[in-house]
Amino acid sequence: MFNQENITPNPYDVLEVSPSASTAEITKAFAMAMKKKRYNPKQIAEARKNLMDSQQRLIADYLRPNLPLIQRFKKQDLSALNEPIPLIKLLPEFDGLDTAYKESETISESDKKLGLELFS
């Protein structure tokens, strides 16, 4: 599968703060994260640095819901994409479906006359 340790966690998850956190809250969360030691100090420092920088924070905001998915996708085995496309065999019941559909859309002359009499 994939190695969980190679995945870069989102800064909000590392510091356990919301996207609306102020710089004071981020600083406080940084100290708490260092005490909890759920992540290594390098990841915690990087998370604080990213959330303090406005451009990096925008990136973290954008990637927050998608980052684990993107990183898992990078680790996937995509060799199946090199295999030939399988043939699709349609059921014989669908052979004349286009013709039947077109015939159902045509309105007979008697139906047109009846419609004119009823709705005019």
Protein Blocks (a to p, Z undefined) as FASTA:
>chain_A
ZZfklpccdfklmnopafkbcfklmmmmmmmmmmnomacfklmmmmmmmmmpmklmmmmm
mmmmmmmmmmmmmmpccklmmpccddddddfklmmmmmmmmmmmpccfklmmmmmmmmZZ
